[in-house]
Amino acid sequence: FFFKDTATTEIYTEQIVGSVRCVQETVVRDSILDAREFEWESQLRFYWKPSVNDLEIQQCTGYFSYGYEYQGLNGRLVITPLTDRCVMTLTTALTFKLGGAPAGPAGTGKTETVKDLAKSLALRLSLIHISEPTRLLSISYAVFCLKKK
């Protein structure tokens, strides 16, 4: 990646190094020696596949193509055991061509976790906030408009 200013490059590099350092500490601390161990399999891993000349993302049984949707360098979500479980559940659902709808009390980071996963997979994300007065007709109209693009 090439950026015009060095500050952006330094911030991006710092985020990557911090993420790699966290995973590396976990691997060393838990003595993970086999690539088939769950602690390694549960990480969101990025592999360059020269045969198809594309980036592949893997987590558990899921394989995803990188989406190449640039979303800016606006920081990453702090990974906690809860967000880690949520991401793993969502990627497993996506593996089986299903969706996901995290549920829980307000202010717990459900929306931010989904946004961060979309950013990791470099996919376009369209969020529709549904409340009680929202009618089925307005939801179907919104989905129809999104599918047309």
C-alpha positions as CSV (number, residue, x, y, z in Angstrom):
1,F,0.0,0.0,0.0
2,F,1.3,3.4,-0.9
3,F,0.0,6.6,0.9
4,K,0.9,10.2,0.2
5,D,1.6,11.1,3.8
6,T,3.8,9.2,6.2
7,A,1.4,9.7,9.1
8,T,-1.3,7.6,7.4
9,T,1.3,4.9,6.6
10,E,2.5,4.8,10.2
11,I,-1.0,4.6,11.6
12,Y,-1.9,1.7,9.2
13,T,1.3,-0.1,9.9
14,E,0.8,0.3,13.7
15,Q,-2.7,-1.2,13.5
16,I,-1.4,-4.2,11.5
17,V,1.6,-4.7,13.8
18,G,-0.6,-4.4,16.9
19,S,-3.1,-7.0,15.6
20,V,-0.3,-9.4,14.6
21,R,1.4,-8.9,18.0
22,C,-1.8,-9.8,19.8
23,V,-2.3,-13.0,17.8
24,Q,1.4,-13.9,18.2
25,E,1.3,-13.5,22.0
26,T,-1.8,-15.8,22.1
27,V,0.0,-18.4,20.0
28,V,3.1,-18.4,22.2
29,R,1.2,-18.2,25.5
30,D,-1.1,-21.1,24.6
31,S,1.7,-23.2,23.0
32,I,-0.2,-23.6,19.7
33,L,2.1,-25.8,17.6
34,D,-0.4,-27.2,15.0
35,A,-2.2,-25.3,12.3
36,R,-5.3,-27.4,13.0
37,E,-5.7,-26.3,16.6
38,F,-8.9,-24.3,17.3
39,E,-7.1,-21.2,18.7
40,W,-5.3,-20.8,15.3
41,E,-8.3,-21.8,13.2
42,S,-10.5,-19.3,15.0
43,Q,-8.3,-16.4,13.9
44,L,-9.3,-14.3,10.8
45,R,-6.4,-15.2,8.5
46,F,-5.5,-13.7,5.2
47,Y,-3.7,-15.8,2.5
48,W,-2.5,-14.8,-1.0
49,K,-3.5,-17.5,-3.5
50,P,-1.2,-17.2,-6.6
51,S,-3.2,-19.8,-8.5
52,V,-6.2,-17.4,-8.7
53,N,-4.2,-14.2,-8.1
54,D,-6.5,-13.2,-5.3
55,L,-6.6,-12.8,-1.5
56,E,-8.5,-15.4,0.5
57,I,-9.7,-14.9,4.1
58,Q,-10.2,-18.0,6.3
59,Q,-11.7,-18.5,9.7
60,C,-12.7,-22.0,11.0
61,T,-14.5,-23.7,8.1
62,G,-15.1,-20.5,6.2
63,Y,-13.3,-19.3,3.1
64,F,-14.0,-15.8,1.7
65,S,-12.7,-13.8,-1.2
66,Y,-11.4,-10.4,-0.3
67,G,-14.0,-7.8,-1.4
68,Y,-11.6,-4.9,-2.3
69,E,-14.1,-2.3,-0.9
70,Y,-12.0,0.5,0.5
71,Q,-13.5,1.9,3.7
72,G,-10.8,4.2,4.9
73,L,-8.4,4.1,7.8
74,N,-10.8,5.0,10.6
75,G,-9.4,2.6,13.2
76,R,-10.4,-0.9,14.3
77,L,-12.6,-2.3,17.0
78,V,-11.1,-3.5,20.3
79,I,-11.3,-7.3,20.2
80,T,-12.8,-8.8,23.3
81,P,-13.9,-12.5,23.8
82,L,-17.5,-11.4,23.1
83,T,-16.7,-9.6,19.8
84,D,-14.4,-12.5,18.9
85,R,-17.3,-15.0,19.4
86,C,-19.7,-12.7,17.5
87,V,-17.3,-12.5,14.5
88,M,-16.8,-16.2,14.5
89,T,-20.6,-16.8,14.6
90,L,-21.2,-14.4,11.7
91,T,-18.4,-15.8,9.5
92,T,-19.8,-19.3,10.2
93,A,-23.2,-18.1,9.1
94,L,-21.8,-16.5,6.0
95,T,-20.0,-19.8,5.1
96,F,-23.4,-21.4,4.9
97,K,-24.9,-18.5,2.9
98,L,-26.9,-17.3,5.9
99,G,-27.1,-13.9,7.6
100,G,-26.8,-12.9,11.2
101,A,-28.5,-10.4,13.5
102,P,-26.6,-9.9,16.8
103,A,-29.0,-9.3,19.7
104,G,-28.5,-7.7,23.0
105,P,-28.8,-4.6,25.1
106,A,-28.2,-1.2,23.6
107,G,-24.7,0.1,23.6
108,T,-22.9,-3.2,23.6
109,G,-21.2,-2.8,20.2
110,K,-23.3,-5.1,18.0
111,T,-23.4,-2.6,15.1
112,E,-19.7,-1.8,15.4
113,T,-18.8,-5.5,15.5
114,V,-20.7,-6.1,12.2
115,K,-19.1,-3.0,10.7
116,D,-15.6,-4.1,11.7
117,L,-16.2,-7.6,10.2
118,A,-17.3,-6.0,6.9
119,K,-14.2,-3.8,7.0
120,S,-12.0,-6.9,7.6
121,L,-13.6,-8.7,4.7
122,A,-13.5,-5.5,2.6
123,L,-17.2,-5.8,1.8
124,R,-19.8,-3.1,1.3
125,L,-22.2,-2.9,4.3
126,S,-25.7,-1.4,4.3
127,L,-27.2,-1.1,7.7
128,I,-31.0,-0.8,8.2
129,H,-32.0,0.0,11.7
130,I,-35.4,-1.5,12.4
131,S,-37.7,-0.2,15.2
132,E,-41.2,-1.0,16.3
133,P,-43.0,1.5,14.1
134,T,-41.1,0.3,11.0
135,R,-43.5,-1.4,8.7
136,L,-42.8,-4.4,6.5
137,L,-43.6,-2.5,3.4
138,S,-40.9,0.2,4.1
139,I,-38.3,-2.6,4.9
140,S,-39.1,-4.4,1.6
141,Y,-38.8,-1.1,-0.3
142,A,-35.4,-0.4,1.3
143,V,-34.1,-3.9,0.4
144,F,-35.5,-3.6,-3.1
145,C,-33.7,-0.3,-3.6
146,L,-30.4,-1.8,-2.3
147,K,-30.7,-4.8,-4.7
148,K,-31.1,-2.5,-7.7
149,K,-27.7,-1.0,-7.3
